[in-house]
Amino acid sequence: MISTETTIGMISFHINGAWERPEGRSMHPVTCPANGATIAEVPYAEESDIDRAVKAAHEAFLKWRQVPVVDRVQVLYKYKTLLEKHLDEVAAILTRENGKTADDAKAEVRRAIQMVEVACGMPSLMMGDSLSDISRDIDSITIRQPIGVCAGITPFNFPAMVPMWMYPFAIACGNSFVLKPSEKVPLTPTRVIELLSHAGVPPGVINLVHGDKRAVDALLKHPLVKAVSFVGSTPVAKYIYSTAAAQGKRVQALGGAKNHLVVMGDADMPKTVEAIIGSAFGAAGERCLAGSVLVVVGEPAGRVVDLLVKRTKSMVVGDGAKQGVEMGALVTADHRTRVASYIDRGVTEGAQLLCDGREFQAPNAGFYLGPTIFDNVSPQMTVSREEIFGPVLSIMRVRDLDEAIQLVNSSQYGNATSIFTSNGKAAREYATRIEVGMVGVNVGVAAPMAFFPFAGWKNSFFGDLHAHGKDAIQFYTEQKVIMTRWF
């Protein structure tokens, strides 16, 4: 039975199948965004902790890779059942430490479970190819084999889902894993790793450590770590990629974004407005697929702005755990200050403020900021170029679809974009010409399902193989070609 103290208050490392509270490590508070209260303390790993975790993972890998794939996935089937059973509990923990609404949290856990579901198909997904008589009396096959210890470094905004972009696929392929989640939200990863432990994963196959850059660097440079997966900001993604790749490791590093929502004059405006609201302000804008720039194409499309402002001003902001709340708090006080500073800068640079989130009166000491909309934003303005990672939407106006495509393609980022239109030709042209990895047509958040890759481009991704989907199987395995001839 998992103790309540462990689940919601006491943060520990999980190394080689055992939970441990290391002595003498620096402790850091975990706060509840809804009220600012400290809800836990998390220890930061030192290099010696990382070394123990990686070595335990390596020893476990040597045994785990010999387990037949059909037996490995039985652990994941049990894990999926436990996640389903505890979905509401995990979502509640997630809301408490992250601040997003209960509905957003439940949707995130559901997406996490879908990753496990896909990984359960590994007996088919890992299959290789074969061809007889490639030459006289010679046959050839390809097989996929696990690569070893894999590490995951994950962000605060999706503490349940993003780690499961990684470790279910990795361990189903026969690898072992060391997870270092964001120190801002350690409770959710702790709980889901507890559930995986209860599903019967052998000691050392999954390990959990907490910490900051010191722990990250130790993972990036440890010789037994063979692959590193990362999700976070672009500057850190570049650092992760360059540092780990220089060590000869396989790397997938997902960075930041500046996602554009393009609205044509023939769009279904009421439905488009709801999609924009969900994209720009869902999860308080703290996601790499948030639509942060609204591109209005031509005068007829301009009517979306009045509808959007009216709907935005009616949004209910508050404690994400309460019913009826549409947007919760930001993750920390520092992050709220950072996002508010972008609003200040937008005003200074001349953008027209239609909805000012700084005016929101917080019901308590939580880290709240209301949804914000700027109009008449120019390409030179900071709010149009930089990732804000908060509930701030910038409106830009263009004459036609060509100008919209040129605007979007000029961005340094290429994560996601969406077009809203009833014209199939316009939608096809946009999807074909746009230099972005994930495209939505009348879809506010173009988030791929678990069996498709999370395909960011440009400064939104560093590496060759993307997260989840078929790319995950290639990333977490090595391909071997075997040619045989019998005399």
Order of alpha helices (4+ residues) and beta strands (2+ residues): alpha-beta-beta-beta-beta-alpha-alpha-alpha-alpha-alpha-beta-beta-beta-alpha-beta-alpha-beta-alpha-beta-alpha-beta-beta-alpha-beta-alpha-alpha-beta-beta-alpha-beta-alpha-beta-beta-alpha-beta-beta-beta-alpha-beta
